[in-house]
């Protein structure tokens, strides 16, 4: 019995049960939402980690939602997340539940968000619409201010397997819920690293998209301009799927952004990956440096080339988030509430946010201008590189150490994360082994809207299957010099095209060698042809337009019929050029013709 993609990601044998209902593709063996919810609540009782949760959905309510998912699945609905459960950070609205942002009085004060949420945040609603079941709201560093997971009146969230150490924040509860096997998807938010540091500490995948791609309406802001809703998963493919479902404009979020028309859909086969200089790794202990060096070797083993770059300007820019005027955005979000002196405010958080109260407009504008210049400098630093690899954080402190020194340690933990959103970069945090008795993680960073390239390198490092966070694209058939291993294939890779499959055309085509440099074949539709071997690549519509505009005569693009009866965009040639070419049809394809001695 074939398992669904979600089953593959989660491990059906160990975590759930099968149902006889058919999934969206008609294959039996779709995961039972009811069984998964039952398993989640059993696991909650088993681990007994009350500090992870601020509010749990009543078990009978969650089971009712799961029953509905199973019924919809049986009726043939397309529910790609059927059989998954979600834990949501409690600064993100979930319908029917209060939103505390880690401060109980915020959910009752007229200066906060009194009462249960009337609707879910779009990011959550989209997951639920895809078949996921929300089981609760999770603990966090209050008002998403911190990277440690200890700044909460609900208690410090202990690490999933090392209870004397911090879990990482601010999305502490969501990460630990996933790491403990309670939830399949943890929803966090990330302004300075809150969706990446907990991933590193708990051996998870944390996906933080380009700012604005996932709507932030329904989220209590930390710094409104730089907040991102993120995912934690144990599996890259599931995280990419959840992220893809969350991405997209929302009428409730006027600051949202969409994928550009020419968005890259893939990372080239042999990319260039930037890595920091030795001096930029000074905050790491020798053992953590060794772990990062091993990660760099793993990158090279994928076929990538690495190049050292000076990341110190990025690290300098990171200081503006807390030490400059940008902190005014934190005051704008919840400063008025905290100024009312709520009794359950965390003193460290309150002090950080209060620092933004007296920032002048001129200073804020000046720091935004400094950030704009730093963003341009970052692009110059990364010129010639596809991606940047960094350690996710600097150390893994104990809870006791953080309580003794709550600010300095927290600041160090954000060394390699604080600048990312401010400089408009995308990031994927992934596990990279263990060091000093706990998980070690690295982060793959990409330019804005080049998120998929970071996902692809993460997949290669993790040995994961195909994982895509970009919907859409146009399937393009190539039959000659653009095939893999042929001289013009780099043109497709430069466009961010993604290899889909090796295929054959229908028998209605002939293949001819054209008199061009380099030598190219032309595909001609005729009544007496044969199947021709080719490849389908997926490319974004804007990139395809650029490709077509640069296409030299006598080449052309048109509709081509494949052997299975489907039609795709493919290469053809002008009729007169085809008539004068050397007929290669008997070889069945361009590569075979070259092997036979075509000059």
C-alpha positions as CSV (number, residue, x, y, z in Angstrom):
1,X,0.0,0.0,0.0
2,X,1.6,3.3,-1.1
3,X,2.1,5.9,1.6
4,X,1.2,9.6,1.2
5,X,3.8,12.3,1.1
6,X,2.8,13.3,4.7
7,X,3.2,9.7,5.8
8,X,6.7,9.6,4.3
9,X,7.6,12.7,6.1
10,X,6.2,11.7,9.5
11,X,6.9,8.0,9.6
12,X,3.5,6.3,9.6
13,X,4.8,3.1,11.1
14,X,5.8,4.8,14.4
15,X,3.3,7.6,14.8
16,X,-0.1,6.9,13.4
17,X,-2.6,4.6,11.8
18,X,-3.9,4.0,8.3
19,X,-7.4,4.5,7.2
20,X,-9.2,2.8,4.3
21,X,-10.2,6.2,3.0
22,X,-8.6,7.2,-0.3
23,X,-6.4,10.3,-0.4
24,X,-6.7,13.1,-3.0
25,X,-4.7,11.0,-5.5
26,X,-7.0,8.0,-5.1
27,X,-4.5,5.9,-3.3
28,X,-5.5,4.2,-0.1
29,X,-3.4,4.6,3.0
30,X,-4.0,8.3,3.8
31,X,-3.1,9.2,7.3
32,X,-6.0,9.2,9.8
33,X,-6.4,12.7,11.3
34,X,-8.3,11.2,14.3
35,X,-5.5,8.7,15.0
36,X,-2.9,11.4,14.8
37,X,-4.8,13.7,17.2
38,X,-5.2,10.8,19.7
39,X,-1.5,10.2,19.5
40,X,-0.7,13.8,20.0
41,X,-2.7,14.1,23.2
42,X,-1.3,10.8,24.5
43,X,2.2,12.2,23.9
44,X,1.3,15.4,25.8
45,X,0.4,13.3,28.8
46,X,3.4,11.1,28.4
47,X,6.0,13.8,28.4
48,X,4.3,16.0,31.0
49,X,5.8,19.3,29.9
50,X,3.2,21.8,31.0
51,X,5.6,24.8,30.3
52,X,5.4,24.2,26.6
53,X,1.7,25.2,26.4
54,X,-0.2,28.3,27.2
55,X,-3.6,27.0,25.9
56,X,-4.5,23.5,24.7
57,X,-7.5,22.9,22.4
58,X,-9.9,20.6,24.3
59,X,-9.3,17.1,23.2
60,X,-12.9,16.6,22.1
61,X,-12.8,19.8,20.0
62,X,-9.6,18.7,18.3
63,X,-11.0,15.2,17.6
64,X,-14.1,16.8,16.1
65,X,-11.9,18.8,13.8
66,X,-10.0,15.6,12.9
67,X,-13.2,13.7,12.2
68,X,-14.1,16.5,9.8
69,X,-10.7,16.2,8.0
70,X,-11.1,12.4,7.7
71,X,-14.6,12.9,6.2
72,X,-13.5,15.5,3.8
73,X,-10.6,13.3,2.7
74,X,-12.9,10.3,2.2
75,X,-15.1,12.6,0.0
76,X,-12.1,13.3,-2.2
77,X,-11.1,16.7,-1.0
78,X,-7.5,17.7,-1.7
79,X,-6.0,18.0,1.8
80,X,-2.2,17.8,1.6
81,X,-1.8,18.2,5.3
82,X,-4.4,15.7,6.4
83,X,-3.1,13.7,9.3
84,X,-0.9,16.4,10.7
85,X,-1.2,18.4,14.0
86,X,0.0,21.9,14.5
87,X,1.2,23.8,17.5
88,X,1.0,27.6,17.2
89,X,3.1,30.2,19.0
90,X,0.9,32.3,21.2
91,X,1.5,35.6,19.5
92,X,-0.4,34.2,16.4
93,X,-4.2,34.3,16.5
94,X,-6.1,31.0,16.5
95,X,-9.9,31.3,16.3
96,X,-11.6,30.7,19.7
97,X,-8.4,31.0,21.7
98,X,-6.9,34.0,23.5
99,X,-3.7,35.5,22.3
100,X,-1.4,36.3,25.2
101,X,2.0,36.8,23.5
102,X,3.4,35.3,26.7
103,X,1.7,37.9,29.0
104,X,-1.7,36.7,30.5
105,X,-3.0,40.2,31.1
106,X,-2.5,41.2,27.5
107,X,-5.4,38.9,26.6
108,X,-7.7,40.8,28.9
109,X,-6.5,44.4,28.6
110,X,-8.2,46.9,26.3
111,X,-4.6,47.9,25.4
112,X,-3.9,44.3,24.3
113,X,-6.1,41.7,22.6
114,X,-9.0,41.0,24.9
115,X,-11.0,37.9,24.5
116,X,-10.7,34.9,22.2
117,X,-9.6,35.6,18.6
118,X,-12.5,36.0,16.3
119,X,-10.6,34.5,13.3
120,X,-7.3,32.7,12.8
121,X,-4.3,34.5,11.3
122,X,-4.1,33.7,7.5
123,X,-1.0,31.6,8.0
124,X,-2.8,29.3,10.4
125,X,-6.1,29.4,8.5
126,X,-4.3,28.2,5.3
127,X,-2.8,25.2,7.1
128,X,-6.2,24.2,8.6
129,X,-7.8,24.5,5.2
130,X,-5.2,22.1,3.9
131,X,-6.2,19.5,6.6
132,X,-4.0,20.3,9.6
133,X,-5.5,20.2,13.1
134,X,-4.4,22.8,15.6
135,X,-4.0,21.4,19.1
136,X,-2.8,24.4,21.1
137,X,-1.0,27.6,21.7
138,X,2.6,27.5,22.8
139,X,4.8,29.4,25.3
140,X,7.3,32.0,24.1
141,X,9.7,34.7,25.2
142,X,7.2,37.4,26.1
143,X,6.2,39.6,23.1
144,X,8.6,37.6,21.0
145,X,11.5,39.5,22.6
146,X,14.3,37.0,23.2
147,X,16.2,34.0,21.9
148,X,16.3,32.0,25.0
149,X,12.8,30.8,25.9
150,X,13.0,31.8,29.5
151,X,11.3,35.2,29.5
152,X,7.8,34.1,30.3
153,X,5.5,34.1,33.3
154,X,4.3,30.6,32.1
155,X,7.8,29.4,33.0
156,X,11.1,28.7,31.1
157,X,10.6,26.2,28.3
158,X,13.2,23.5,28.9
159,X,15.1,21.9,26.0
160,X,13.4,18.8,24.6
161,X,16.1,16.3,25.7
162,X,18.6,18.4,27.8
163,X,16.3,19.9,30.4
164,X,19.0,22.0,32.1
165,X,19.6,23.9,28.8
166,X,17.5,26.6,27.1
167,X,15.2,25.6,24.3
168,X,15.9,28.7,22.3
169,X,13.4,31.5,21.8
170,X,11.3,33.3,21.3
171,X,9.4,30.4,19.6
172,X,10.4,28.0,22.3
173,X,7.2,26.1,22.9
174,X,6.5,25.5,19.2
175,X,10.0,24.1,18.6
176,X,9.9,21.8,21.7
177,X,6.4,20.6,20.8
178,X,7.8,19.3,17.5
179,X,11.0,18.0,19.0
180,X,9.1,16.0,21.5
181,X,7.0,14.4,18.8
182,X,3.7,16.0,19.9
183,X,3.2,18.2,16.9
184,X,4.2,17.7,13.3
185,X,4.4,21.4,12.4
186,X,5.3,24.2,14.8
187,X,4.3,27.7,13.9
188,X,6.8,30.4,15.2
189,X,7.7,33.9,14.4
190,X,11.1,35.3,13.5
191,X,12.3,38.8,13.8
192,X,15.9,38.3,15.0
193,X,16.3,34.5,14.8
194,X,13.3,33.2,16.8
195,X,12.5,30.7,14.0
196,X,16.1,29.6,13.6
197,X,17.8,29.4,17.0
198,X,15.2,27.0,18.5
199,X,15.5,24.9,15.4
200,X,19.3,24.7,15.9
201,X,19.0,23.8,19.6
202,X,16.4,21.1,19.0
203,X,17.7,19.5,15.9
204,X,14.9,20.7,13.7
205,X,14.4,22.4,10.3
206,X,13.3,26.0,10.6
207,X,12.2,27.8,7.5
208,X,12.1,31.6,7.5
209,X,11.0,33.0,4.2
210,X,11.7,36.4,2.6
211,X,10.0,39.1,4.7
212,X,6.4,39.6,3.6
213,X,5.8,36.4,1.7
214,X,3.8,34.9,4.6
215,X,1.1,37.3,5.8
216,X,1.6,38.6,9.3
217,X,-1.9,39.9,9.9
218,X,-3.2,38.2,13.0
219,X,0.3,38.3,14.6
220,X,1.2,40.4,17.6
221,X,4.0,42.5,16.1
222,X,7.5,42.4,17.5
223,X,9.1,44.7,14.9
224,X,6.4,45.1,12.3
225,X,8.7,45.7,9.3
226,X,10.8,42.6,10.0
227,X,8.5,39.9,11.4
228,X,8.1,36.6,9.6
229,X,5.8,33.6,10.4
230,X,8.0,30.5,10.3
231,X,7.7,26.7,10.5
232,X,9.5,24.0,12.6
233,X,9.4,20.4,11.4
234,X,11.5,17.3,11.8
235,X,11.5,16.9,8.0
236,X,12.4,19.4,5.3
237,X,9.8,18.3,2.8
238,X,6.9,18.8,5.3
239,X,8.3,22.2,6.4
240,X,8.5,23.2,2.7
241,X,5.0,22.0,2.1
242,X,3.6,23.9,5.0
243,X,5.5,27.1,4.1
244,X,4.3,26.9,0.5
245,X,0.7,26.7,1.7
246,X,1.2,29.7,4.0
247,X,2.8,31.9,1.3
248,X,0.7,34.3,-0.7
249,X,-0.9,37.8,-0.5
250,X,-3.8,38.4,1.9
251,X,-6.2,41.3,1.8
252,X,-5.7,41.7,5.5
253,X,-2.0,42.3,5.1
254,X,-1.3,45.4,3.0
255,X,2.5,45.0,3.6
256,X,2.6,41.5,2.0
257,X,4.8,40.6,-0.9
258,X,4.4,38.0,-3.7
259,X,6.9,35.9,-5.6
260,X,8.2,37.9,-8.5
261,X,7.4,36.7,-12.0
262,X,11.0,35.5,-12.6
263,X,11.4,33.8,-9.2
264,X,14.1,31.1,-9.3
265,X,12.7,27.6,-8.9
266,X,15.9,25.7,-8.3
267,X,19.6,25.9,-7.3
268,X,22.1,25.0,-9.9
269,X,23.9,21.7,-9.7
270,X,27.3,23.2,-8.8
271,X,26.6,26.3,-6.8
272,X,29.0,28.7,-5.2
273,X,28.4,29.0,-1.4
274,X,29.9,31.8,0.6
275,X,31.3,31.1,4.0
276,X,32.6,33.4,6.7
277,X,36.3,34.1,7.3
278,X,37.9,32.6,10.4
279,X,37.9,35.9,12.2
280,X,34.1,36.1,11.7
281,X,33.8,32.8,13.7
282,X,35.5,34.2,16.8
283,X,32.3,33.9,18.9
284,X,32.4,30.1,18.5
285,X,34.2,27.7,20.9
286,X,36.8,25.4,19.3
287,X,34.3,22.5,19.3
288,X,31.6,24.6,17.6
289,X,34.2,25.8,15.0
290,X,35.1,22.2,14.3
291,X,31.4,21.4,13.8
292,X,31.0,24.3,11.4
293,X,34.1,23.2,9.5
294,X,32.5,19.8,9.1
295,X,29.3,21.4,7.7
296,X,31.4,23.3,5.2
297,X,33.0,20.0,4.1
298,X,29.5,18.6,3.7
299,X,28.6,21.5,1.5
300,X,31.6,20.8,-0.7
301,X,30.7,17.1,-0.9
302,X,27.4,18.1,-2.6
303,X,29.4,19.5,-5.5
304,X,29.4,23.1,-4.4
305,X,32.4,25.4,-4.4
306,X,32.9,27.6,-1.3
307,X,34.4,31.1,-1.2
308,X,35.3,33.0,1.9
309,X,33.6,36.4,2.3
310,X,33.8,39.2,5.0
311,X,30.5,39.0,6.8
312,X,31.5,41.6,9.5
313,X,29.4,44.4,7.9
314,X,26.3,42.1,8.3
315,X,27.2,41.4,11.9
316,X,27.6,45.2,12.5
317,X,24.2,45.9,11.0
318,X,22.6,43.4,13.3
319,X,23.3,45.7,16.3
320,X,20.7,48.2,14.9
321,X,17.9,45.9,15.9
322,X,18.3,46.4,19.6
323,X,21.0,49.1,20.0
324,X,19.7,51.6,17.5
325,X,16.5,53.4,16.7
326,X,14.8,50.3,15.2
327,X,13.8,49.3,18.7
328,X,11.1,52.0,18.3
329,X,9.1,49.4,16.3
330,X,9.0,47.2,19.4
331,X,7.6,50.1,21.4
332,X,5.0,50.8,18.7
333,X,3.8,47.2,18.9
334,X,3.2,46.8,22.6
335,X,4.9,49.8,24.4
336,X,1.6,51.5,25.4
337,X,0.4,48.3,27.0
338,X,3.7,47.8,28.9
339,X,3.6,51.4,30.0
340,X,0.5,50.6,31.9
341,X,2.7,48.5,34.3
342,X,1.0,45.1,33.9
343,X,1.9,42.9,36.9
344,X,2.9,39.9,34.7
345,X,5.4,41.8,32.4
346,X,8.8,40.3,32.2
347,X,11.3,42.9,33.5
348,X,13.9,42.2,30.9
349,X,11.4,42.4,28.1
350,X,9.8,45.5,29.5
351,X,13.2,47.3,29.7
352,X,14.1,46.4,26.1
353,X,10.8,47.6,24.7
354,X,10.7,50.8,26.9
355,X,14.1,51.8,25.3
356,X,12.2,52.5,22.1
357,X,9.8,55.1,23.7
358,X,12.0,58.2,23.2
359,X,13.6,57.4,19.9
360,X,13.3,60.4,17.6
361,X,11.8,60.2,14.1
362,X,15.1,61.5,12.7
363,X,17.1,58.8,14.4
364,X,14.7,56.1,13.1
365,X,14.9,57.4,9.5
366,X,18.7,57.6,9.8
367,X,18.9,54.0,10.9
368,X,16.6,52.8,8.2
369,X,18.9,54.6,5.7
370,X,21.9,52.8,7.3
371,X,20.1,49.5,6.9
372,X,19.4,50.2,3.2
373,X,23.1,50.9,2.6
374,X,24.0,47.7,4.6
375,X,21.6,45.7,2.4
376,X,23.3,47.0,-0.8
377,X,26.7,46.2,0.7
378,X,25.5,42.7,1.6
379,X,24.5,42.1,-2.0
380,X,28.0,43.3,-3.1
381,X,29.6,40.9,-0.6
382,X,27.6,38.0,-2.0
383,X,28.1,38.9,-5.6
384,X,29.2,35.8,-7.4
385,X,27.9,33.5,-4.7
386,X,24.5,31.7,-4.8
387,X,24.1,31.3,-1.1
388,X,25.7,32.0,2.3
389,X,26.3,29.4,5.0
390,X,26.6,30.4,8.7
391,X,26.4,28.8,12.1
392,X,22.9,29.3,13.3
393,X,24.1,30.5,16.7
394,X,27.1,30.6,19.0
395,X,26.6,28.3,22.0
396,X,23.9,26.4,23.9
397,X,23.7,27.8,27.4
398,X,22.0,26.4,30.4
399,X,18.9,27.9,31.9
400,X,20.8,28.8,35.0
401,X,23.4,30.7,33.0
402,X,20.8,32.7,31.2
403,X,19.0,33.6,34.4
404,X,22.2,34.9,35.8
405,X,23.1,36.9,32.7
406,X,19.9,37.3,30.7
407,X,21.0,40.1,28.3
408,X,24.6,39.3,27.3
409,X,24.0,35.7,26.5
410,X,20.9,36.4,24.6
411,X,22.8,39.0,22.5
412,X,25.5,36.5,21.6
413,X,22.9,34.0,20.5
414,X,21.7,36.4,17.9
415,X,25.2,37.1,16.4
416,X,24.4,35.2,13.1
417,X,20.6,35.8,13.1
418,X,19.8,39.3,14.1
419,X,20.7,40.9,10.7
420,X,18.9,38.5,8.4
421,X,15.4,40.0,8.2
422,X,16.7,43.6,8.3
423,X,19.0,42.9,5.3
424,X,16.1,41.2,3.4
425,X,17.5,37.7,3.3
426,X,15.8,34.3,3.4
427,X,17.0,31.5,5.6
428,X,16.7,27.8,6.3
429,X,18.1,26.4,9.5
430,X,19.0,22.8,9.5
431,X,20.6,20.2,11.8
432,X,24.3,19.6,11.2
433,X,25.3,16.9,13.8
434,X,26.0,17.2,17.5
435,X,28.6,19.0,19.5
436,X,29.1,19.3,23.3
437,X,26.3,16.8,23.9
438,X,23.6,18.6,22.0
439,X,22.4,19.4,18.5
440,X,24.4,21.7,16.3
441,X,22.8,23.6,13.4
442,X,23.7,25.8,10.4
443,X,21.7,28.2,8.4
444,X,21.6,28.5,4.6
445,X,20.9,32.1,3.6
446,X,19.7,33.4,0.2
447,X,18.9,36.8,-1.3
448,X,15.3,38.0,-1.1
449,X,12.9,35.8,-3.1
450,X,15.6,33.2,-3.8
451,X,14.3,31.1,-0.9
452,X,14.1,27.9,-3.1
453,X,17.8,27.9,-3.7
454,X,18.4,27.8,0.1
455,X,15.8,25.0,0.4
456,X,17.6,23.0,-2.4
457,X,21.0,23.2,-0.7
458,X,19.4,22.2,2.6
459,X,17.8,19.2,0.9
460,X,21.2,18.1,-0.5
461,X,22.8,18.4,2.9
462,X,20.1,16.5,4.6
463,X,19.8,13.8,1.9
464,X,16.2,14.8,1.6
465,X,13.9,14.4,-1.4
466,X,12.6,17.2,-3.6
467,X,11.1,20.0,-1.5
468,X,9.5,23.1,-3.2
469,X,8.1,26.2,-1.6
470,X,7.2,28.0,-4.8
471,X,3.9,27.2,-6.6
472,X,3.5,27.4,-10.3
473,X,5.9,27.6,-13.2
474,X,5.8,26.5,-16.9
475,X,7.0,23.1,-18.0
476,X,9.5,23.4,-20.8
477,X,10.7,20.6,-23.0
478,X,14.3,20.6,-24.2
479,X,15.7,18.1,-26.6
480,X,19.3,19.2,-27.5
481,X,22.0,21.6,-26.3
482,X,20.0,22.5,-23.1
483,X,19.9,18.9,-21.8
484,X,21.8,18.1,-18.7
485,X,25.5,17.8,-19.5
486,X,25.1,19.7,-22.8
487,X,26.8,23.1,-23.4
488,X,23.7,25.3,-23.0
489,X,22.3,23.7,-19.9
490,X,23.8,26.5,-17.7
491,X,21.4,28.9,-19.4
492,X,18.5,27.0,-17.8
493,X,20.3,26.8,-14.4
494,X,20.9,30.6,-14.5
495,X,17.2,31.1,-15.0
496,X,16.5,29.0,-11.9
497,X,14.9,26.3,-13.9
498,X,14.1,23.0,-12.1
499,X,14.6,19.6,-13.7
500,X,11.3,17.6,-13.6
501,X,11.7,14.4,-15.6
502,X,13.2,12.7,-18.6
503,X,10.5,12.1,-21.2
504,X,9.8,11.2,-24.8
505,X,7.6,13.1,-27.3
506,X,4.7,11.5,-29.2
507,X,5.6,9.8,-32.5
508,X,4.6,13.0,-34.4
509,X,8.1,14.5,-34.5
510,X,11.3,14.4,-36.4
511,X,14.7,15.6,-35.0
512,X,17.1,17.4,-37.3
513,X,20.6,18.8,-36.8
514,X,20.7,22.5,-37.6
515,X,23.6,24.4,-39.1
516,X,24.3,26.5,-35.9
517,X,27.2,27.1,-33.5
518,X,27.1,25.3,-31.2
519,X,25.3,22.6,-33.1
520,X,21.7,22.3,-32.1
521,X,18.8,20.1,-33.0
522,X,15.4,21.2,-34.3
523,X,12.1,19.4,-33.5
524,X,9.7,19.3,-36.4
525,X,6.1,18.1,-36.1
526,X,5.3,15.8,-39.1
527,X,3.1,12.9,-40.0
528,X,5.9,10.3,-40.1
529,X,8.0,10.9,-37.1
530,X,9.1,8.9,-34.0
531,X,9.3,9.4,-30.2
532,X,12.2,11.8,-29.4
533,X,14.0,11.7,-26.0
534,X,14.0,15.0,-24.0
535,X,13.8,16.5,-20.6
536,X,11.1,18.6,-18.9
537,X,12.3,21.6,-16.9
538,X,10.0,23.9,-14.9
539,X,10.7,27.6,-15.1
540,X,8.9,30.7,-13.8
541,X,6.9,32.6,-16.3
542,X,9.1,35.7,-16.2
543,X,12.3,33.7,-16.6
544,X,10.7,31.9,-19.6
545,X,9.9,35.3,-21.1
546,X,13.6,36.3,-20.8
547,X,14.6,33.0,-22.2
548,X,12.3,33.4,-25.2
549,X,13.4,37.0,-25.8
550,X,17.1,35.8,-26.1
551,X,16.3,32.8,-28.3
552,X,18.3,33.0,-31.5
553,X,16.9,32.1,-34.9
554,X,15.9,29.6,-36.2
555,X,14.9,28.3,-32.8
556,X,11.3,28.9,-31.5
557,X,9.1,27.8,-28.7
558,X,5.7,26.2,-29.2
559,X,3.4,23.4,-27.9
560,X,4.8,19.9,-28.0
561,X,2.9,16.7,-27.4
562,X,4.5,14.1,-25.1
563,X,4.2,10.4,-25.3
564,X,1.6,10.3,-22.5
565,X,-0.6,12.7,-24.5
566,X,0.1,15.8,-22.4
567,X,1.3,19.0,-24.1
568,X,4.1,21.3,-22.9
569,X,6.1,24.3,-24.1
570,X,9.0,23.0,-26.1
571,X,11.7,23.8,-28.6
572,X,10.9,23.8,-32.3
573,X,12.5,25.4,-35.3
574,X,11.4,27.3,-38.4
575,X,10.1,24.9,-41.2
576,X,12.7,26.0,-43.7
577,X,15.6,25.4,-41.3
578,X,14.2,22.0,-40.4
579,X,13.9,21.1,-44.1
580,X,17.6,21.7,-44.6
581,X,18.9,19.9,-41.5
582,X,20.4,16.5,-41.1
583,X,17.7,14.0,-40.1
584,X,18.5,12.4,-36.7
585,X,15.1,10.8,-36.0
586,X,16.4,7.3,-36.2
587,X,18.8,7.9,-33.3
588,X,15.8,8.7,-31.0
589,X,17.4,11.7,-29.4
590,X,20.2,14.3,-29.5
591,X,22.6,12.6,-27.0
592,X,22.3,9.3,-28.9
593,X,23.1,11.1,-32.2
594,X,26.2,12.7,-30.6
595,X,27.3,9.3,-29.4
596,X,26.9,7.9,-32.9
597,X,29.4,10.5,-34.2
598,X,27.4,13.5,-35.3
599,X,29.8,16.4,-35.8
